[in-house]
């Protein structure tokens, strides 16, 4: 059984793909919206 099976997931609003919790996001997981820097930079093109 994979150790990452029970991690929380979210859907990226830009690429619409699921992404999982990462250790570097442990303190800001509630604020994380995008799966990557690339999607974060492209957010205006998609959301406008």
N, CA and C atoms as an extended XYZ file, in Angstrom:
144
Properties=species:S:1:pos:R:3:atomname:S:1:resname:S:1:resid:I:1 pbc="F F F"
N         0.846       -1.178        0.000 N   UNK     1
C         0.000        0.000        0.000 CA  UNK     1
C         0.893        1.244        0.000 C   UNK     1
N         0.693        2.161       -0.945 N   UNK     2
C         1.523        3.364       -1.010 CA  UNK     2
C         1.318        4.262        0.210 C   UNK     2
N         2.390        4.880        0.647 N   UNK     3
C         2.317        5.743        1.827 CA  UNK     3
C         1.562        7.043        1.543 C   UNK     3
N         1.405        7.425        0.288 N   UNK     4
C         0.757        8.687       -0.064 CA  UNK     4
C        -0.726        8.535       -0.394 C   UNK     4
N        -1.275        7.396       -0.141 N   UNK     5
C        -2.665        7.124       -0.492 CA  UNK     5
C        -3.660        7.979        0.284 C   UNK     5
N        -3.354        8.328        1.513 N   UNK     6
C        -4.293        9.055        2.363 CA  UNK     6
C        -4.031       10.558        2.429 C   UNK     6
N        -3.221       11.089        1.545 N   UNK     7
C        -2.953       12.523        1.546 CA  UNK     7
C        -4.137       13.291        0.989 C   UNK     7
N        -4.375       14.494        1.519 N   UNK     8
C        -5.466       15.312        0.971 CA  UNK     8
C        -5.142       15.756       -0.454 C   UNK     8
N        -6.164       15.954       -1.233 N   UNK     9
C        -5.983       16.393       -2.616 CA  UNK     9
C        -6.878       17.590       -2.906 C   UNK     9
N        -6.496       18.336       -3.933 N   UNK    10
C        -7.284       19.460       -4.440 CA  UNK    10
C        -7.243       19.397       -5.955 C   UNK    10
N        -8.128       20.144       -6.592 N   UNK    11
C        -8.152       20.241       -8.047 CA  UNK    11
C        -7.612       21.614       -8.433 C   UNK    11
N        -6.654       21.643       -9.312 N   UNK    12
C        -6.080       22.899       -9.781 CA  UNK    12
C        -7.083       23.588      -10.706 C   UNK    12
N        -7.408       24.863      -10.464 N   UNK    13
C        -8.393       25.551      -11.308 CA  UNK    13
C        -7.885       25.872      -12.717 C   UNK    13
N        -6.585       25.793      -12.941 N   UNK    14
C        -6.028       26.113      -14.257 CA  UNK    14
C        -5.988       24.875      -15.143 C   UNK    14
N        -5.299       23.837      -14.693 N   UNK    15
C        -5.163       22.632      -15.515 CA  UNK    15
C        -6.249       21.596      -15.215 C   UNK    15
N        -7.013       21.828      -14.133 N   UNK    16
C        -8.119       20.950      -13.728 CA  UNK    16
C        -7.681       19.517      -13.430 C   UNK    16
N        -6.452       19.398      -12.957 N   UNK    17
C        -5.937       18.087      -12.561 CA  UNK    17
C        -5.788       18.033      -11.052 C   UNK    17
N        -5.948       16.859      -10.445 N   UNK    18
C        -5.782       16.755       -8.990 CA  UNK    18
C        -4.303       16.833       -8.601 C   UNK    18
N        -4.056       17.415       -7.436 N   UNK    19
C        -2.708       17.415       -6.887 CA  UNK    19
C        -2.792       17.135       -5.393 C   UNK    19
N        -1.741       16.552       -4.854 N   UNK    20
C        -1.733       16.129       -3.462 CA  UNK    20
C        -0.932       17.067       -2.578 C   UNK    20
N        -1.244       16.984       -1.295 N   UNK    21
C        -0.525       17.702       -0.256 CA  UNK    21
C         0.965       17.390       -0.347 C   UNK    21
N         1.784       18.412       -0.135 N   UNK    22
C         3.237       18.237       -0.083 CA  UNK    22
C         3.757       18.771        1.240 C   UNK    22
N         4.839       18.226        1.698 N   UNK    23
C         5.401       18.634        2.975 CA  UNK    23
C         5.698       20.134        3.019 C   UNK    23
N         6.167       20.700        1.914 N   UNK    24
C         6.496       22.131        1.907 CA  UNK    24
C         5.251       23.007        2.060 C   UNK    24
N         4.058       22.430        1.842 N   UNK    25
C         2.804       23.158        1.981 CA  UNK    25
C         2.131       22.921        3.328 C   UNK    25
N         2.775       22.250        4.255 N   UNK    26
C         2.101       21.843        5.485 CA  UNK    26
C         1.525       23.015        6.275 C   UNK    26
N         2.190       24.178        6.265 N   UNK    27
C         1.713       25.329        7.027 CA  UNK    27
C         0.721       26.196        6.263 C   UNK    27
N         0.642       26.021        4.949 N   UNK    28
C        -0.213       26.895        4.129 CA  UNK    28
C        -1.169       26.104        3.227 C   UNK    28
N        -1.446       24.870        3.548 N   UNK    29
C        -2.272       24.020        2.678 CA  UNK    29
C        -3.635       24.659        2.386 C   UNK    29
N        -4.230       25.341        3.329 N   UNK    30
C        -5.537       25.969        3.111 CA  UNK    30
C        -5.458       27.094        2.078 C   UNK    30
N        -4.286       27.673        1.896 N   UNK    31
C        -4.110       28.780        0.957 CA  UNK    31
C        -3.651       28.331       -0.436 C   UNK    31
N        -3.195       27.102       -0.558 N   UNK    32
C        -2.686       26.602       -1.832 CA  UNK    32
C        -3.843       26.404       -2.804 C   UNK    32
N        -3.719       26.974       -4.006 N   UNK    33
C        -4.773       26.849       -5.017 CA  UNK    33
C        -4.287       26.184       -6.297 C   UNK    33
N        -3.000       26.297       -6.584 N   UNK    34
C        -2.460       25.835       -7.859 CA  UNK    34
C        -1.462       24.713       -7.638 C   UNK    34
N        -1.380       23.817       -8.592 N   UNK    35
C        -0.515       22.645       -8.452 CA  UNK    35
C         0.956       22.967       -8.699 C   UNK    35
N         1.220       24.078       -9.410 N   UNK    36
C         2.605       24.397       -9.765 CA  UNK    36
C         2.767       25.884      -10.028 C   UNK    36
N         4.005       26.307      -10.120 N   UNK    37
C         4.305       27.695      -10.481 CA  UNK    37
C         3.791       27.999      -11.885 C   UNK    37
N         3.902       27.043      -12.761 N   UNK    38
C         3.432       27.245      -14.134 CA  UNK    38
C         1.933       27.570      -14.154 C   UNK    38
N         1.153       26.816      -13.427 N   UNK    39
C        -0.284       27.083      -13.369 CA  UNK    39
C        -0.572       28.398      -12.658 C   UNK    39
N         0.187       28.707      -11.627 N   UNK    40
C        -0.021       29.966      -10.922 CA  UNK    40
C         0.228       31.144      -11.858 C   UNK    40
N         1.254       31.064      -12.697 N   UNK    41
C         1.548       32.144      -13.640 CA  UNK    41
C         0.496       32.229      -14.752 C   UNK    41
N        -0.091       31.114      -15.104 N   UNK    42
C        -1.092       31.093      -16.178 CA  UNK    42
C        -2.511       31.357      -15.671 C   UNK    42
N        -2.676       31.607      -14.404 N   UNK    43
C        -4.009       31.746      -13.837 CA  UNK    43
C        -4.825       32.864      -14.467 C   UNK    43
N        -4.200       33.965      -14.814 N   UNK    44
C        -4.962       35.080      -15.380 CA  UNK    44
C        -5.505       34.745      -16.765 C   UNK    44
N        -4.770       33.983      -17.538 N   UNK    45
C        -5.232       33.602      -18.880 CA  UNK    45
C        -6.462       32.696      -18.791 C   UNK    45
N        -6.509       31.851      -17.808 N   UNK    46
C        -7.617       30.899      -17.655 CA  UNK    46
C        -8.812       31.513      -16.946 C   UNK    46
N        -8.592       32.290      -15.886 N   UNK    47
C        -9.673       32.765      -15.027 CA  UNK    47
C       -10.345       34.029      -15.541 C   UNK    47
N        -9.771       34.714      -16.500 N   UNK    48
C       -10.365       35.967      -16.993 CA  UNK    48
C       -11.453       35.688      -17.993 C   UNK    48
